[in-house]
Amino acid sequence: MASGLLLEAGLAITVLAVAGTLAYRLGQSVIPAYIVIGLFVGPNAPEVAGISFAVLERHEFVDLLAELGVVLLLFFIGVEFSIDQLLANRDRLAVIGGIDLVVNAAVGVAIGLAFGFSPVEVAFLTGIVYISSSAIVTKSLIDLGWVADPEAEVVLGTLVVEDLVIAVYLAVLSALVLGGGGGAALSAVAVALGFIAVLVVVARVGTPVVQRVLSVDSDELFVLTTLGVVALVGGLALQLGVSEAVAAFFVGTAVSATDEVHRVEKLLSPARDLFAAIFFLAIGFQTDLGALSGTALALLAVAVVLTSASKLASGYWSGLRYGLSERRARRAGIALVARGEFSLVLAALALDVGTGALADVIPAFAVGYVLAMSVLGTTLMKAAPRLERYLEERTTEST
Amino acid sequence: MTVYETDVPGVGRKFELEVDDGARLVVLMHHDGRRELFHRPDPDADSQRIADMDGETARQLGAILTGAYFQPIELDRTQVPLGEAILEWVDIDEGAAVVGQTLSGCDVRNQTGVSVVAIQRGDETLPNPDPDETIAAGDILVVLGTREEQQALQEFVER
């Protein structure tokens, strides 16, 4: 049996490599490529001319590695999250993060209500459309060189606030849905918030301890220690009915205050990239494109149009409030359009709950939505100079 | 001469220097040690990437820019071109004789022959320090001179 598993694992990682290479050649983000390949060679693969492409099965190892991927993604967000920086720029960040939250969450709630979803379903939908993709946006900013320009400060500042909001949001939402309904849910939320409060205190007070634990000379022991702690705290959180991703985020913030940040980034990035790729593959495995019809398809069309517009508007407004020129403010909006990993983390949580629209419509919608928005976001960023020239010509003609 | 320094979350640190009439040089230090150099012709323009280099290349470039490789002759001051010169970082300990003295007061230049090009004090760097600058314990002097002159300075500091 084990021999078969190794073949499966080899196949899975190889198709990821092929898909990633293709995306790289096309100048696209790798995340949608990983999902698409999961859709086309996974258990739900389409049949073409009577031949099924379903060469890969959803083994336990895929789920386990995907879980590690989610945990490491959030851990890294925590590591790169600077509480001090947040406090130092709190006035500015509160304004741009506030605009981003209010505008985009409002659109999410409105869409959810219009489709007649239950409150929990609306909550999931809102989270999925609110949060931009830190991974895709940051990488695009660097690749296009926008990172050297002032608009990057607005975009990255917005992402910092979003990361914090989604950590708290995930905590409350997962406690609500994993804890059942009514009074049980309330106590579950209390347990979740208590667990997080403990983690936050440990993160703030325990920095010297974390520093001591992490200051091992040997790189391999460093990797083992860090991965061990992250997986352990995540697993412990799950036992208590708290989101493992949120727990990992706070473990990351404990590391962010130590001198080991760069070392973590250097040594653990490969592990994160590998496991996160498998997470995106697993999302593709779990998604049945057949479910993307009727309600889910209508929802997808409406959400793509409205939430692109809402990010463009909120980014533009944030940019103007930050004192950017019109053109740079527009770019801030364009840069925030791409959605990605966090929307999928929420979709995975919705699948775990698996009742009503959360079982089929929302996960299928989320995958289609992330595919559309990640490609649209990166394409818009690349086309920005052309769009700007076109706008300039239009305005000079009309005056 | 203003250097604008900002943190770039998830990426690294950004430094901007004004070069002339509103143009800026932007240096982006990535967390992974990569350095990118951009030029922004005017505040409204897009930054153009000039170079992307690893840490070692960047340090090499920095050394060339500071004049450690080649010292041009500035005509208003007769100065020997320092073909043999090297840059050294000298820690000033608590007990050093020069602590509490100004640069001109201890006459470091005439006594040893080195030029103090900068003083690193904690997180800040004082480029081209004033002759009246007082040397404090814990300072790091960045000095330019030949090997012999550097040796003389070591002895001078440790007296």
Interface residues (C-beta under 8 A of the other chain):
Chain A: E80 F81 S82 Q85 S134 T138 L141 I142 G145 W146 V147 A148 D149 A152 E153 L156 G157 L159 V160 V261 H262 E265 K266 S325 R327 P385
Chain B: T6 D7 V8 P9 G10 V11 K14 V26 L28 H31 D32 E36 F38 R40 D44 D46 S47 Q48 R49
